[in-house]
């Protein structure tokens, strides 16, 4: 599960102490009931709250780690760049 979901769940558990039923409502709104192979039914977070990561044994085969440059833009012709920016500003 994502860190955001884990934090939301933690806060829901705390709030459930003051408002009984809050955790159940949270789970209904953010998850779904699933049955495991042993027949036990439990809540599972909806797909957008879950991460998919290959097991370590398959990591090299199915995943590729790239350096994050999502905020780096070296294009000098970018209209969003401040042409007067001086790196000495910090």
C-alpha positions, 0 to 999 in steps of 0.5 A: 500500500502507498504511504498516503494510504497507510497514514490515512488508515492510521488516522482512521484508526485513531478517529474510530476511538472517538467516533465508533464506526469511522474505520469501517466507513473508511475501509468501505470507501477506500477498499473492497471485500476480498476472500482469500484461498482459505475463505477468510474475508477481509478489506483490501485497498482499492488498486490506486492505493496499492503499489506493484513491485516485483519480488527481489528475485524478479527485480532485475527481470521486470523493473528498471530503476532510472535516475529521477530527473522529473524536475530537471529541465536543461532546455534553454529555449523553455518559456518557463525558465527565468532568463535572468536567474543567477545561480548565486541567489541560492 
